[in-house]
């Protein structure tokens, strides 16, 4: 696209991969799921053993 003129009304279509400038691994999804499970277990532990 270097040297190409873009008109004001022209639409530019870019792939997800190009727009994000790389791959998107699903590691974040797993980290969020594991964190949520740990927080739920912590709350259960606090209410069972730490509550009066």
C-alpha positions as CSV (number, residue, x, y, z in Angstrom):
1,X,0.0,0.0,0.0
2,X,3.0,2.3,0.0
3,X,2.6,5.2,-2.3
4,X,-1.0,4.5,-2.8
5,X,-3.5,7.4,-2.5
6,X,-6.6,6.8,-0.4
7,X,-9.7,8.6,-1.2
8,X,-11.9,9.9,1.6
9,X,-14.8,7.5,0.8
10,X,-12.7,4.5,0.0
11,X,-13.0,1.6,2.5
12,X,-9.9,-0.3,3.6
13,X,-10.4,-4.0,4.4
14,X,-7.7,-5.6,6.5
15,X,-7.6,-9.2,7.8
16,X,-7.7,-9.8,11.5
17,X,-4.2,-11.2,11.4
18,X,-2.8,-8.1,9.7
19,X,-4.8,-5.7,11.9
20,X,-3.5,-7.3,15.1
21,X,0.0,-7.5,13.8
22,X,0.5,-11.1,14.8
23,X,-1.2,-14.2,16.0
24,X,-3.6,-14.3,18.9
25,X,-2.9,-17.3,21.1
26,X,-5.7,-18.5,23.5
27,X,-3.5,-18.3,26.5
28,X,-5.4,-15.4,28.0
29,X,-8.6,-17.4,27.9
30,X,-7.0,-20.1,30.0
31,X,-5.5,-17.7,32.5
32,X,-8.8,-16.0,33.0
33,X,-10.6,-19.4,33.6
34,X,-8.0,-20.6,36.0
35,X,-8.0,-17.3,37.9
36,X,-11.8,-17.4,38.2
37,X,-11.8,-20.9,39.5
38,X,-9.1,-20.0,42.1
39,X,-11.0,-17.0,43.3
40,X,-14.2,-19.0,43.6
41,X,-12.3,-21.7,45.6
42,X,-10.8,-19.0,47.8
43,X,-14.2,-17.5,48.6
44,X,-15.6,-21.0,49.4
45,X,-12.6,-21.6,51.7
46,X,-13.0,-18.2,53.4
47,X,-16.8,-18.8,54.0
48,X,-16.3,-22.3,55.3
49,X,-13.3,-21.9,57.5
50,X,-12.8,-18.2,58.0
51,X,-16.3,-17.0,58.7
52,X,-17.7,-16.8,62.2
